[in-house]
Amino acid sequence: MDITFIFISFYLTPILSIIFCLNLVAILKKIKRDEKTATNTFWLTTSFLLIVWSIAVTALLGT
């Protein structure tokens, strides 16, 4: 389990950050046009959760 979060922290965090930014922009555009944002909100929340969780676990492990 330790290796998993270290792997996510070093290799997947940049990808998750791109997903986060793209979904944030998509949500802002959809809000402006008064469209549904459920799917983008799900992916935004999931990517943010994985980013924060992997950083927290990596810091807890002291790596």
N, CA, C and O of each residue as an XYZ file, in Angstrom:
252
protein
N       0.826     -1.197      0.000
C       0.000      0.000      0.000
C       0.867      1.257      0.000
O       0.514      2.271     -0.603
N       2.002      1.175      0.683
C       2.898      2.329      0.722
C       3.394      2.682     -0.676
O       3.462      3.853     -1.048
N       3.737      1.660     -1.436
C       4.248      1.866     -2.784
C       3.179      2.483     -3.680
O       3.485      3.297     -4.551
N       1.934      2.097     -3.464
C       0.840      2.610     -4.296
C       0.730      4.123     -4.186
O       0.647      4.808     -5.206
N       0.729      4.654     -2.976
C       0.580      6.094     -2.796
C       1.830      6.852     -3.223
O       1.739      7.987     -3.691
N       2.981      6.241     -3.067
C       4.193      6.886     -3.552
C       4.163      6.952     -5.080
O       4.533      7.969     -5.667
N       3.720      5.866     -5.724
C       3.583      5.848     -7.179
C       2.592      6.907     -7.638
O       2.873      7.656     -8.573
N       1.432      6.974     -6.987
C       0.419      7.980     -7.335
C       0.981      9.379     -7.122
O       0.775     10.270     -7.946
N       1.682      9.565     -6.026
C       2.204     10.888     -5.707
C       3.217     11.377     -6.738
O       3.200     12.550     -7.112
N       4.082     10.505     -7.193
C       5.144     10.932     -8.106
C       4.751     10.898     -9.573
O       5.164     11.766    -10.342
N       3.958      9.908     -9.975
C       3.702      9.725    -11.401
C       2.294     10.110    -11.839
O       2.115     10.583    -12.961
N       1.301      9.923    -10.996
C      -0.067     10.202    -11.414
C      -0.581     11.573    -10.998
O      -1.586     12.037    -11.538
N       0.079     12.232    -10.056
C      -0.376     13.548     -9.625
C      -0.376     14.571    -10.769
O      -1.318     15.358    -10.855
N       0.623     14.599    -11.642
C       0.533     15.543    -12.771
C      -0.657     15.258    -13.691
O      -1.306     16.186    -14.173
N      -0.939     13.994    -13.931
C      -2.084     13.628    -14.768
C      -3.381     14.000    -14.071
O      -4.297     14.534    -14.696
N      -3.458     13.717    -12.774
C      -4.653     14.076    -12.014
C      -4.838     15.592    -11.962
O      -5.970     16.076    -11.959
N      -3.750     16.337    -11.921
C      -3.846     17.802    -11.918
C      -4.401     18.328    -13.234
O      -5.188     19.275    -13.247
N      -3.993     17.718    -14.335
C      -4.537     18.113    -15.641
C      -6.022     17.798    -15.709
O      -6.809     18.614    -16.191
N      -6.414     16.620    -15.229
C      -7.837     16.246    -15.200
C      -8.621     17.237    -14.349
O      -9.717     17.656    -14.723
N      -8.053     17.609    -13.200
C      -8.703     18.566    -12.315
C      -8.929     19.904    -13.017
O     -10.031     20.451    -12.970
N      -7.906     20.424    -13.658
C      -8.007     21.733    -14.326
C      -8.984     21.705    -15.498
O      -9.776     22.632    -15.668
N      -8.932     20.653    -16.302
C      -9.846     20.554    -17.437
C     -11.301     20.472    -16.994
O     -12.176     21.083    -17.608
N     -11.561     19.721    -15.933
C     -12.932     19.627    -15.438
C     -13.396     20.917    -14.787
O     -14.572     21.267    -14.876
N     -12.488     21.626    -14.134
C     -12.850     22.907    -13.548
C     -13.253     23.908    -14.623
O     -14.245     24.621    -14.475
N     -12.482     23.959    -15.702
C     -12.811     24.861    -16.808
C     -14.135     24.452    -17.451
O     -14.957     25.307    -17.780
N     -14.343     23.146    -17.628
C     -15.596     22.661    -18.222
C     -16.792     23.016    -17.347
O     -17.844     23.400    -17.858
N     -16.637     22.890    -16.041
C     -17.729     23.247    -15.125
C     -18.048     24.731    -15.221
O     -19.215     25.120    -15.277
N     -17.009     25.557    -15.238
C     -17.242     27.004    -15.325
C     -17.952     27.384    -16.619
O     -18.828     28.249    -16.616
N     -17.575     26.738    -17.732
C     -18.256     27.012    -18.997
C     -19.710     26.541    -18.957
O     -20.600     27.225    -19.463
N     -19.949     25.374    -18.356
C     -21.310     24.845    -18.291
C     -22.199     25.673    -17.362
O     -23.394     25.821    -17.618
N     -21.628     26.206    -16.301
C     -22.399     27.060    -15.406
C     -22.827     28.328    -16.140
O     -23.948     28.809    -15.975
N     -21.923     28.855    -16.943
C     -22.237     30.062    -17.707
C     -23.381     29.824    -18.689
O     -24.214     30.704    -18.905
N     -23.418     28.618    -19.289
C     -24.473     28.277    -20.247
C     -25.666     27.578    -19.596
O     -26.600     27.177    -20.291
N     -25.645     27.429    -18.283
C     -26.722     26.807    -17.513
C     -26.973     25.356    -17.955
O     -28.106     24.968    -18.241
N     -25.882     24.560    -18.003
C     -25.963     23.148    -18.353
C     -25.682     22.294    -17.118
O     -25.259     22.807    -16.081
N     -25.922     20.990    -17.238
C     -25.684     20.075    -16.117
C     -24.180     19.830    -15.947
O     -23.442     19.705    -16.924
N     -23.751     19.766    -14.694
C     -22.328     19.623    -14.397
C     -22.007     18.388    -13.555
O     -20.918     18.307    -12.987
N     -22.913     17.439    -13.462
C     -22.742     16.303    -12.551
C     -21.510     15.461    -12.888
O     -20.733     15.128    -11.994
N     -21.321     15.118    -14.147
C     -20.188     14.270    -14.531
C     -18.863     14.973    -14.276
O     -17.935     14.383    -13.724
N     -18.781     16.222    -14.677
C     -17.543     16.970    -14.456
C     -17.270     17.176    -12.970
O     -16.116     17.156    -12.542
N     -18.317     17.372    -12.189
C     -18.143     17.539    -10.754
C     -17.613     16.258    -10.121
O     -16.761     16.304     -9.235
N     -18.118     15.120    -10.577
C     -17.633     13.833    -10.068
C     -16.136     13.671    -10.339
O     -15.380     13.328     -9.430
N     -15.702     13.915    -11.578
C     -14.300     13.743    -11.921
C     -13.417     14.791    -11.259
O     -12.277     14.499    -10.897
N     -13.928     16.005    -11.098
C     -13.186     17.048    -10.395
C     -12.945     16.637     -8.943
O     -11.830     16.754     -8.435
N     -13.987     16.162     -8.286
C     -13.886     15.749     -6.888
C     -12.980     14.536     -6.733
O     -12.167     14.480     -5.810
N     -13.114     13.572     -7.626
C     -12.291     12.367     -7.553
C     -10.811     12.684     -7.752
O      -9.967     12.188     -7.006
N     -10.497     13.488     -8.729
C      -9.093     13.824     -8.966
C      -8.518     14.638     -7.807
O      -7.374     14.421     -7.410
N      -9.296     15.566     -7.266
C      -8.820     16.352     -6.122
C      -8.589     15.461     -4.904
O      -7.592     15.614     -4.198
N      -9.505     14.538     -4.662
C      -9.373     13.617     -3.536
C      -8.110     12.780     -3.666
O      -7.373     12.622     -2.692
N      -7.849     12.245     -4.844
C      -6.652     11.422     -5.036
C      -5.363     12.233     -4.917
O      -4.362     11.735     -4.402
N      -5.383     13.466     -5.384
C      -4.200     14.322     -5.255
C      -3.894     14.588     -3.782
O      -2.765     14.393     -3.331
N      -4.890     15.028     -3.049
C      -4.677     15.373     -1.636
C      -4.343     14.136     -0.812
O      -3.460     14.181      0.045
N      -5.038     13.037     -1.065
C      -4.815     11.819     -0.307
C      -3.410     11.269     -0.549
O      -2.742     10.853      0.398
N      -2.957     11.262     -1.788
C      -1.624     10.734     -2.069
C      -0.537     11.616     -1.453
O       0.466     11.103     -0.957
N      -0.727     12.926     -1.480
C       0.257     13.823     -0.859
C       0.275     13.626      0.666
O       1.341     13.601      1.280
N      -0.906     13.489      1.264
C      -0.981     13.307      2.709
C      -0.349     11.994      3.149
O       0.384     11.961      4.138
N      -0.623     10.914      2.429
C      -0.068      9.612      2.795
C       1.449      9.602      2.583
O       2.189      9.052      3.398
N       1.903     10.206      1.496
C       3.341     10.281      1.247
C       4.044     11.093      2.340
O       5.137     10.732      2.775
N       3.430     12.169      2.774
C       4.005     12.969      3.859
C       3.996     12.191      5.168
O       4.927     12.297      5.967
N       2.949     11.414      5.383
C       2.856     10.612      6.600
C       3.943      9.536      6.621
O       4.499      9.225      7.674
N       4.238      8.976      5.454
C       5.291      7.948      5.364
C       6.681      8.552      5.472
O       7.654      7.839      5.716
N       6.775      9.852      5.292
C       8.067     10.520      5.406
C       8.945     10.363      4.175
O      10.172     10.407      4.259
N       8.297     10.180      3.029
C       9.069      9.976      1.809
C       9.203     11.274      1.053
O       9.823     11.309     -0.009
